[in-house]
Amino acid sequence: MNLANWCQQLVASKAMVPLIHHWLIIQGQRSMRGLRMNTLGWFDFKSAWFAPPDPE
């Protein structure tokens, strides 16, 4: 049995529960300000705001 199959078997039998962290990349408007991540990796959207447009 190779390593990948062995790991899948451990997860399927619940002998091992992997803790997974996903890296996030944000793409959006450059005028967005105030986005901060908390300790759990979630964004605190209540502090987010858009900068006013530049006067032309």
KEMARRO-267389 format. One record per atom (N, C-alpha, C, O): residue number from 1; atom name; chain; residue in three letters; x, y, z. Coordinates in nm, 2 decimals. Each point is the difference from the previous one (the first is absolute). Layout:
! residues N
SITE num atomo cadena residuo      X      Y      Z
SITE NUM    CA      A     ala      X      Y      Z
...
This chain:
! residues 56
SITE num atomo cadena residuo      X      Y      Z
SITE   1     N      A     met   0.09  -0.12   0.00
SITE   1    CA      A     met  -0.09   0.12   0.00
SITE   1     C      A     met   0.09   0.12   0.00
SITE   1     O      A     met   0.09   0.01   0.08
SITE   2     N      A     asn  -0.12   0.09  -0.17
SITE   2    CA      A     asn   0.08   0.12  -0.01
SITE   2     C      A     asn  -0.04   0.10   0.11
SITE   2     O      A     asn  -0.11  -0.02   0.06
SITE   3     N      A     leu   0.18   0.12  -0.04
SITE   3    CA      A     leu  -0.02   0.10   0.11
SITE   3     C      A     leu  -0.14   0.07  -0.02
SITE   3     O      A     leu  -0.07   0.02   0.10
SITE   4     N      A     ala   0.04   0.02  -0.23
SITE   4    CA      A     ala  -0.13   0.07  -0.02
SITE   4     C      A     ala  -0.12  -0.09   0.04
SITE   4     O      A     ala  -0.09   0.05   0.06
SITE   5     N      A     asn   0.09  -0.18  -0.10
SITE   5    CA      A     asn  -0.11  -0.09   0.03
SITE   5     C      A     asn   0.00  -0.02   0.15
SITE   5     O      A     asn  -0.11  -0.01   0.06
SITE   6     N      A     trp   0.22  -0.01   0.01
SITE   6    CA      A     trp   0.00  -0.02   0.14
SITE   6     C      A     trp  -0.06   0.12   0.07
SITE   6     O      A     trp  -0.07  -0.02   0.10
SITE   7     N      A     cys   0.11   0.14  -0.14
SITE   7    CA      A     cys  -0.06   0.12   0.06
SITE   7     C      A     cys  -0.15   0.01  -0.02
SITE   7     O      A     cys  -0.07   0.04   0.09
SITE   8     N      A     gln   0.03  -0.07  -0.21
SITE   8    CA      A     gln  -0.15   0.00  -0.03
SITE   8     C      A     gln  -0.07  -0.10   0.09
SITE   8     O      A     gln  -0.11   0.03   0.04
SITE   9     N      A     gln   0.17  -0.15  -0.02
SITE   9    CA      A     gln  -0.06  -0.10   0.09
SITE   9     C      A     gln  -0.01   0.05   0.14
SITE   9     O      A     gln  -0.10  -0.02   0.07
SITE  10     N      A     leu   0.20   0.09  -0.02
SITE  10    CA      A     leu   0.00   0.05   0.14
SITE  10     C      A     leu  -0.11   0.11   0.01
SITE  10     O      A     leu  -0.07   0.00   0.10
SITE  11     N      A     val   0.06   0.09  -0.20
SITE  11    CA      A     val  -0.11   0.10   0.01
SITE  11     C      A     val  -0.14  -0.06  -0.01
SITE  11     O      A     val  -0.09   0.03   0.07
SITE  12     N      A     ala   0.08  -0.13  -0.16
SITE  12    CA      A     ala  -0.13  -0.07  -0.02
SITE  12     C      A     ala  -0.05  -0.07   0.13
SITE  12     O      A     ala  -0.12   0.00   0.03
SITE  13     N      A     ser   0.22  -0.06   0.04
SITE  13    CA      A     ser  -0.04  -0.07   0.12
SITE  13     C      A     ser   0.00   0.09   0.12
SITE  13     O      A     ser  -0.03  -0.05   0.11
SITE  14     N      A     lys   0.05   0.18  -0.13
SITE  14    CA      A     lys   0.00   0.10   0.10
SITE  14     C      A     lys   0.11  -0.03   0.11
SITE  14     O      A     lys  -0.01   0.05   0.11
SITE  15     N      A     ala   0.11  -0.12  -0.15
SITE  15    CA      A     ala   0.12  -0.02   0.09
SITE  15     C      A     ala   0.08   0.13   0.00
SITE  15     O      A     ala   0.08   0.02   0.09
SITE  16     N      A     met  -0.09   0.06  -0.20
SITE  16    CA      A     met   0.07   0.12  -0.01
SITE  16     C      A     met  -0.09   0.11  -0.05
SITE  16     O      A     met  -0.07  -0.03  -0.10
SITE  17     N      A     val   0.07   0.14   0.16
SITE  17    CA      A     val  -0.09   0.12  -0.04
SITE  17     C      A     val   0.10   0.11  -0.04
SITE  17     O      A     val   0.06   0.06   0.09
SITE  18     N      A     pro  -0.04  -0.04  -0.22
SITE  18    CA      A     pro   0.09   0.11  -0.04
SITE  18     C      A     pro  -0.05   0.14   0.03
SITE  18     O      A     pro  -0.12   0.02  -0.01
SITE  19     N      A     leu   0.20   0.06   0.06
SITE  19    CA      A     leu  -0.03   0.14   0.02
SITE  19     C      A     leu   0.06   0.08  -0.12
SITE  19     O      A     leu   0.12   0.00  -0.01
SITE  20     N      A     ile  -0.21   0.06  -0.06
SITE  20    CA      A     ile   0.04   0.06  -0.13
SITE  20     C      A     ile  -0.02   0.15   0.01
SITE  20     O      A     ile  -0.10   0.05   0.05
SITE  21     N      A     his   0.20   0.02  -0.10
SITE  21    CA      A     his  -0.01   0.15  -0.01
SITE  21     C      A     his   0.02   0.03  -0.15
SITE  21     O      A     his   0.09  -0.04  -0.06
SITE  22     N      A     his  -0.19   0.11   0.01
SITE  22    CA      A     his   0.00   0.05  -0.14
SITE  22     C      A     his   0.05   0.14   0.00
SITE  22     O      A     his  -0.04   0.09   0.07
SITE  23     N      A     trp   0.14  -0.06  -0.16
SITE  23    CA      A     trp   0.05   0.13  -0.02
SITE  23     C      A     trp  -0.10   0.07  -0.09
SITE  23     O      A     trp  -0.04  -0.05  -0.10
SITE  24     N      A     leu   0.01   0.17   0.13
SITE  24    CA      A     leu  -0.09   0.08  -0.08
SITE  24     C      A     leu   0.07   0.12  -0.06
SITE  24     O      A     leu   0.09   0.06   0.06
SITE  25     N      A     ile  -0.13  -0.04  -0.18
SITE  25    CA      A     ile   0.05   0.12  -0.08
SITE  25     C      A     ile  -0.12   0.08  -0.04
SITE  25     O      A     ile  -0.09  -0.05  -0.06
SITE  26     N      A     ile   0.09   0.18   0.10
SITE  26    CA      A     ile  -0.11   0.09  -0.04
SITE  26     C      A     ile   0.03   0.08  -0.12
SITE  26     O      A     ile   0.11   0.05  -0.02
SITE  27     N      A     gln  -0.20  -0.05  -0.07
SITE  27    CA      A     gln   0.01   0.09  -0.11
SITE  27     C      A     gln  -0.13   0.09   0.00
SITE  27     O      A     gln  -0.11  -0.06   0.01
SITE  28     N      A     gly   0.13   0.18  -0.02
SITE  28    CA      A     gly  -0.12   0.09   0.00
SITE  28     C      A     gly   0.04   0.14  -0.04
SITE  28     O      A     gly   0.11   0.03  -0.05
SITE  29     N      A     gln  -0.20   0.06   0.08
SITE  29    CA      A     gln   0.03   0.14  -0.03
SITE  29     C      A     gln   0.11   0.06   0.09
SITE  29     O      A     gln   0.00  -0.03   0.12
SITE  30     N      A     arg   0.08   0.11  -0.18
SITE  30    CA      A     arg   0.11   0.05   0.07
SITE  30     C      A     arg  -0.04   0.11   0.10
SITE  30     O      A     arg   0.07   0.04   0.09
SITE  31     N      A     ser  -0.20   0.00  -0.10
SITE  31    CA      A     ser  -0.05   0.11   0.09
SITE  31     C      A     ser  -0.05  -0.06   0.13
SITE  31     O      A     ser  -0.03   0.07   0.09
SITE  32     N      A     met   0.03  -0.21  -0.08
SITE  32    CA      A     met  -0.05  -0.06   0.13
SITE  32     C      A     met   0.11   0.02   0.10
SITE  32     O      A     met   0.12  -0.03  -0.02
SITE  33     N      A     arg  -0.17   0.07   0.14
SITE  33    CA      A     arg   0.09   0.02   0.11
SITE  33     C      A     arg  -0.05  -0.07   0.13
SITE  33     O      A     arg  -0.12  -0.03   0.00
SITE  34     N      A     gly   0.21   0.01   0.09
SITE  34    CA      A     gly  -0.04  -0.05   0.13
SITE  34     C      A     gly  -0.03  -0.15   0.02
SITE  34     O      A     gly  -0.04  -0.04   0.10
SITE  35     N      A     leu   0.08  -0.04  -0.21
SITE  35    CA      A     leu  -0.02  -0.14   0.02
SITE  35     C      A     leu   0.11  -0.06   0.08
SITE  35     O      A     leu   0.12   0.02  -0.03
SITE  36     N      A     arg  -0.15  -0.08   0.14
SITE  36    CA      A     arg   0.09  -0.07   0.09
SITE  36     C      A     arg  -0.04  -0.14   0.02
SITE  36     O      A     arg  -0.12  -0.03   0.01
SITE  37     N      A     met   0.21  -0.06   0.01
SITE  37    CA      A     met  -0.03  -0.14   0.03
SITE  37     C      A     met   0.01  -0.02   0.15
SITE  37     O      A     met   0.09   0.06   0.07
SITE  38     N      A     asn  -0.18  -0.14  -0.01
SITE  38    CA      A     asn   0.01  -0.03   0.14
SITE  38     C      A     asn   0.09  -0.12   0.02
SITE  38     O      A     asn   0.05  -0.05  -0.10
SITE  39     N      A     thr  -0.04   0.00   0.22
SITE  39    CA      A     thr   0.09  -0.11   0.03
SITE  39     C      A     thr  -0.05  -0.13  -0.06
SITE  39     O      A     thr   0.09  -0.09  -0.01
SITE  40     N      A     leu  -0.21   0.08  -0.03
SITE  40    CA      A     leu  -0.05  -0.12  -0.06
SITE  40     C      A     leu   0.01   0.01  -0.15
SITE  40     O      A     leu  -0.04  -0.10  -0.07
SITE  41     N      A     gly   0.09   0.21   0.01
SITE  41    CA      A     gly   0.01   0.01  -0.14
SITE  41     C      A     gly  -0.12   0.05  -0.07
SITE  41     O      A     gly  -0.01   0.00  -0.13
SITE  42     N      A     trp  -0.08   0.06   0.20
SITE  42    CA      A     trp  -0.12   0.05  -0.06
SITE  42     C      A     trp   0.01   0.16  -0.01
SITE  42     O      A     trp   0.07   0.06   0.08
SITE  43     N      A     phe  -0.14   0.00  -0.17
SITE  43    CA      A     phe   0.01   0.14  -0.02
SITE  43     C      A     phe  -0.11   0.06   0.09
SITE  43     O      A     phe  -0.11  -0.05   0.01
SITE  44     N      A     asp   0.14   0.17   0.05
SITE  44    CA      A     asp  -0.09   0.07   0.08
SITE  44     C      A     asp  -0.06   0.11  -0.10
SITE  44     O      A     asp   0.05   0.11  -0.01
SITE  45     N      A     phe  -0.16  -0.14  -0.05
SITE  45    CA      A     phe  -0.06   0.08  -0.10
SITE  45     C      A     phe  -0.06   0.13   0.05
SITE  45     O      A     phe  -0.02   0.09  -0.07
SITE  46     N      A     lys  -0.01  -0.09   0.20
SITE  46    CA      A     lys  -0.07   0.12   0.06
SITE  46     C      A     lys   0.10   0.12   0.00
SITE  46     O      A     lys  -0.04   0.11   0.01
SITE  47     N      A     ser   0.17  -0.14  -0.02
SITE  47    CA      A     ser   0.10   0.11   0.00
SITE  47     C      A     ser   0.04   0.04  -0.14
SITE  47     O      A     ser   0.08   0.09  -0.02
SITE  48     N      A     ala  -0.13  -0.16  -0.08
SITE  48    CA      A     ala   0.03   0.03  -0.14
SITE  48     C      A     ala  -0.07   0.12  -0.06
SITE  48     O      A     ala  -0.12   0.02   0.04
SITE  49     N      A     trp   0.18   0.06  -0.12
SITE  49    CA      A     trp  -0.06   0.12  -0.06
SITE  49     C      A     trp   0.07   0.03  -0.13
SITE  49     O      A     trp   0.11  -0.05  -0.03
SITE  50     N      A     phe  -0.18   0.12  -0.06
SITE  50    CA      A     phe   0.06   0.04  -0.13
SITE  50     C      A     phe   0.04   0.15   0.01
SITE  50     O      A     phe  -0.07   0.08   0.06
SITE  51     N      A     ala   0.19  -0.06  -0.11
SITE  51    CA      A     ala   0.05   0.14   0.00
SITE  51     C      A     ala  -0.08   0.08  -0.11
SITE  51     O      A     ala  -0.04  -0.06  -0.10
SITE  52     N      A     pro   0.02   0.19   0.13
SITE  52    CA      A     pro  -0.08   0.07  -0.10
SITE  52     C      A     pro   0.08   0.01  -0.13
SITE  52     O      A     pro   0.13   0.00   0.00
SITE  53     N      A     pro  -0.20   0.02  -0.11
SITE  53    CA      A     pro   0.07   0.00  -0.13
SITE  53     C      A     pro   0.08   0.13  -0.01
SITE  53     O      A     pro  -0.03   0.11   0.06
SITE  54     N      A     asp   0.14  -0.11  -0.13
SITE  54    CA      A     asp   0.09   0.12  -0.02
SITE  54     C      A     asp  -0.08   0.10  -0.09
SITE  54     O      A     asp  -0.06  -0.04  -0.10
SITE  55     N      A     pro   0.07   0.16   0.14
SITE  55    CA      A     pro  -0.07   0.11  -0.08
SITE  55     C      A     pro   0.07   0.01  -0.14
SITE  55     O      A     pro   0.12   0.00   0.00
SITE  56     N      A     glu  -0.20   0.02  -0.10
SITE  56    CA      A     glu   0.07   0.01  -0.13
SITE  56     C      A     glu  -0.01   0.14  -0.05
SITE  56     O      A     glu   0.05   0.03  -0.11
